[in-house]
Amino acid sequence: MNADDFPTPDVDVDSVAPESLKDRIDAGEDVTILDTRMQSDYEEWRIDGENVTSINVPYFEFLEDEIDDDVLDRIPDDREVTVLCAKGGASEYVAGTLAERGYDVDHLEDGMNGWASIYEAVEVERYDGAGTLLQYQRPSSGCLGYLLYDDGEAAIIDPLRAFTDRYLDDADELGVELNYAIDTHIHADHISGVRDLDAEGVEGVIPEAAVDRGVTYADELTTAADSDTFAVGDATVETVYTPGHTTGMTSYLVDESLLATGDGLFVESVARPDLEEGDEGAPDAARLLYESLQERVLTLPDDTLIGGAHFSDAAVPADDGTYTAPIGELVEEMDALTMDEDDFVDLILSDMPPRPANYEDIIATNLGQNAVDDDEAFTLELGPNNCAASQDSLAGD
């Protein structure tokens, strides 16, 4: 049943903007959510949090004139409940049927699609290089990106196609020219925005080491080799080749202060090694990842900040609200970073989460082998990223 097929409720139902719901959750307010998507969709991806009570009752349970008492008994009648669905149509209908029965309800505007449209920019306060560094955060999928700007120039690292206009608008608002759009690797969980930004006059940059995976548009963009540098005002962005998650995985050292590690190292985990070569190639990729971490990342000064391309529910933000942490702190807290090679490989292969939804189609799209429009691209990347190894087994207690 499509969202447009649901009748308009006979009672007025308030809608809540996704940003407002997130503000309530971030403020520590107790929030109760009735998620009316199918159970399989709910189990794969939902709004969660320590102060969030989430209930799953699929919308079809509310289509009968007489709703089962067992269904109604699952929904609290002593507090406000926010109803959500995939796109907003079913949730408005369900909220209306509950409001008619005396429940205090509203519904999430545009559903989980609206939630996936939230994209926040937070300044990395501990960054001490030239200029200013912002971290973009997409809470629905945990995707992170970085905007560096200084002296009228700017660069974006790991941009998302869905937010191409946002980057350009932000640059205009800051009074800077967006010069570079840089990818760390061929992503498996979201559609890259590098080519779309390049089409808007921004210089698109992809790792030279990623081209051999089958990139069809390499001749149209700039390729970054190990130790290449890009000037952004008085700041310098240096290319650091760090294979493991993929053969082309490349980090970028932002003015010797923050290493944008893509999917190589996160503040709560390390990369999973199976998304390029599958289970068969994962052991060799894990050893390559170990070498990259030990020789290219952990040899940097302890106060160098790490900023990955993702965060998970296990990640704890820093005091400034960003998902960044100094290398020295990660070494103290993450057991995987102090293991010998064999133990490291055994650990990260032992308990990997499910692969990201639609990851093969997303990779093909990012390679340029699969053409999709904006709506298809947005739908492909809905859901959790799952680009890290199991967080619970990597961080020490």
ABEGO torsion letter per residue (X at the ends): XBAAABBBBABBBBBBBAAAAAAAAAAGBBBBBBBABBAAAAAABBBBEAABBBBBBBAAAAABABBBAAAAAABBAABBBBBBBAAGAAAAAAAAAAAAAGBBBBBBBGEAAAAAABBBBBBBAABABBEBBBBBBBAAAGBBBBBBBBGGBBBBBGBBAAAAAAAAAAAAAAGBBBABBBBABBBAABBBAAAAAAAAGBBBBBBAAAAAAGBAAAAABBBBBBGBBBBBEABBBBBBBBBGABAABBBBBBGGABBBAEAABBAABBBBAAAAAEAAAAAAAAAAAAAAAAAAAAABBAABBBBBABBBAABBBBAAGBBBBBAAAAAAABAAAABBAAAAAAAAAABBBBBBBGAAAAAAAAAGABBBBAAAAAAAABEBAGABBBAAAABBX
